[in-house]
């Protein structure tokens, strides 16, 4: 491991951006499912500490000497973020959005595990951790597929109208792409290629969907959060592909 991969650079930079945005705005639009952390006793302090840890670790994974330690920090942070979504599932078990929030955070945890796996000197342990991260990512991609299918109209409304042929075409096509990626990842058939193609699709989501929305509505906290989270998930997927 001589230099950080492009995937790790994207993952680390997005972790920093996500953490900074969360520190700037303490509202449900920004924190989304993680807003429950702020409602805990000393929640603002706890949440702020976790975001600061995420920022520091996002920087640390870019450097050879600190990558292993900082990947552990990210594993802890994203484990806590994932656990923070479980009360929402218990409270509203029939609302799919609660499960989707869980798998968004779990995807980040898979990325952190993949970074740790890349620093593991033991080839067998590295391969096992990489395999676990890949399978976890596959489950997350099933959730992404279902989210687009269940919220088809809402997803279509986010597609820029200037892209031919129409918004629904691209919504259905990307939903199918997610489904095929999930299948390839879980059965380990051209999994690395599937993850990298999915990563490219996610990056395009960030560029074509969220950047124009941020330009049009720079005061939208939700758009800033979704922008950072989209690239963070893309970075997590990329580092899983690299293991």
C-alpha positions, 0 to 999 in steps of 0.5 A: 500500500504505497499510495491511497487509491482513488476510491479511498480518496473519494471515500475519505474526502466525502467523509470529511465533507459529510462531517463538516456539513453535519457540524454546520447544521444540526437539523433533521434535513442534514442528519436525517436518520442520525438525528436521533443521536442529537436527541440523546442526553448530551446528544449534540456533544456525542454527535459532534464528537462522532462527526469530528472523529469521522473527519479526522479518520477521513483524512487519516485513511489517505496516509499509509502510516495512519490508514489502519488505525483510522479505518478502525475509527471509521468502523466504530463511527459507522457501526454507531451510525448504523445502530442509530437507525435501528430504533426507527425500524422498531418504531415503524417496521412497515416503513421501508425508508427506515430500512433504507436508512439502515443500509445506507449507513451499513454501506459506509461500514462495509467501506470502512471494513474494506479499507481495514482489509487493505491494510491487513498483512495476513492475506487470508484475513484480508481476503475474508474481510474483503469478502464480508465487505462485498457481501454486506455491500450486496445486501445494501444494493438490494435496498438501493434497488427497492428504494428506487422501485418503491419511490419510483415517482419521487426518484424520477422527479430528481432526474434532470428533465434535459436528459433524453428520452425522459425521467422515468426511462432513466429511473427504471434503467438505473433501478435495473442496473442496481438489481443486476449489480446486487446479483453480480455482487452476491453471487461473485460473478464479475463482482468487481466490475459490477461494483465499479460500474455502480460506483460510476453511476453513483458519481453521475447521480452526484454530478447530474442530480445533486450539483444542479440542485445545490446550484439552484438551491444552495440553502437546502440542507437536505440537498447538501446532505444527499450530495455528500452521502451519495459520494460517500456511498460511491467511495465506500463501494469503490474501496470494496471493489479495490480489496 
